């Protein structure tokens, strides 16, 4: 009985959520800026290949609103107010995933996060494995953990430069850690470049 009631509540919540349209927070914003953000959000949504048009529109608006919010927050603080900036960013950080969870599964939310951070997590993770084919499962797992941390920070950055900064910062941490574990990164990188060149000649 309890399971049946719970299932009914979940179903009702899902139907209600899908019936509502997420409003786009465009009031008072420059129209050209709004269109640019909408296109950026739509590009991410297109990658999800959603078949439900209302679902796709709601997800698009959620992502666009996230960009609007981040712009508003960063605009409030100057360089001398970084502590206050980071505090407000943290306050709102988890809202995006929570809003998307109504319409998307975990894998799709991961895809949105990748879309908002230029796919750096997957590219950097693959590049590190390509450079050092002998990485252990433990080392791969730790590298992935740090890349996911970098992505969370990058998602709240003000611009593309800020997003790349976080991945570069964590790449430095990863390189130092790997060096401490005995890897000669220059040797590994040179060998990787040679493998790439050899592959081109085939």
WOKAPE-V393623 format. One record per pair of residues at least 12 apart in sequence whose C-alpha atoms are under 8 Angstrom apart, sorted by the first residue. I is the first residue (numbers start at 1). J is the second residue. D is the distance in whole Angstrom. If there is no record, write none. Layout:
i-><I & I>
j-><J & J>
d-><D & D>
This chain:
i-><14 & 17 & 18 & 18 & 18 & 21 & 21 & 22 & 22 & 22 & 23 & 24 & 24 & 24 & 24 & 25 & 25 & 37 & 37 & 38 & 38 & 38 & 40 & 41 & 41 & 41 & 41 & 42 & 44 & 44 & 44 & 44 & 45 & 45 & 45 & 48 & 48 & 55 & 59 & 59 & 62 & 62 & 62 & 63 & 66 & 70 & 70 & 70 & 70 & 71 & 73 & 73 & 73 & 74 & 89 & 93 & 97 & 113 & 113 & 114 & 116 & 117 & 117 & 117 & 117 & 117 & 117 & 120 & 120 & 121 & 121 & 121 & 121 & 121 & 124 & 125 & 125 & 125 & 130 & 131 & 131 & 131 & 131 & 132 & 132 & 132 & 143 & 146 & 146 & 147 & 147 & 150 & 150 & 150 & 150 & 151 & 151 & 151 & 153 & 154 & 154>
j-><102 & 102 & 54 & 55 & 103 & 54 & 58 & 58 & 61 & 62 & 61 & 61 & 62 & 64 & 65 & 65 & 68 & 64 & 67 & 60 & 61 & 64 & 64 & 60 & 61 & 63 & 64 & 60 & 60 & 112 & 115 & 116 & 59 & 60 & 112 & 108 & 111 & 103 & 100 & 103 & 96 & 99 & 100 & 96 & 96 & 89 & 156 & 157 & 158 & 158 & 85 & 88 & 89 & 158 & 156 & 156 & 109 & 151 & 155 & 151 & 155 & 151 & 154 & 155 & 160 & 163 & 164 & 164 & 167 & 144 & 147 & 148 & 151 & 167 & 147 & 143 & 144 & 147 & 192 & 188 & 189 & 191 & 192 & 188 & 189 & 192 & 174 & 170 & 174 & 167 & 170 & 166 & 167 & 169 & 170 & 163 & 166 & 167 & 166 & 166 & 167>
d-><7 & 7 & 7 & 7 & 8 & 7 & 6 & 5 & 6 & 7 & 7 & 5 & 8 & 7 & 6 & 6 & 7 & 6 & 7 & 7 & 8 & 6 & 8 & 5 & 8 & 6 & 5 & 6 & 8 & 6 & 5 & 7 & 7 & 6 & 8 & 7 & 7 & 6 & 7 & 7 & 7 & 7 & 7 & 8 & 7 & 8 & 7 & 8 & 7 & 7 & 7 & 7 & 7 & 6 & 7 & 7 & 7 & 7 & 7 & 8 & 6 & 7 & 6 & 6 & 8 & 6 & 8 & 8 & 7 & 8 & 6 & 7 & 7 & 8 & 8 & 7 & 7 & 7 & 7 & 6 & 6 & 8 & 5 & 6 & 8 & 8 & 7 & 7 & 8 & 7 & 7 & 5 & 5 & 8 & 6 & 8 & 7 & 7 & 7 & 6 & 7>
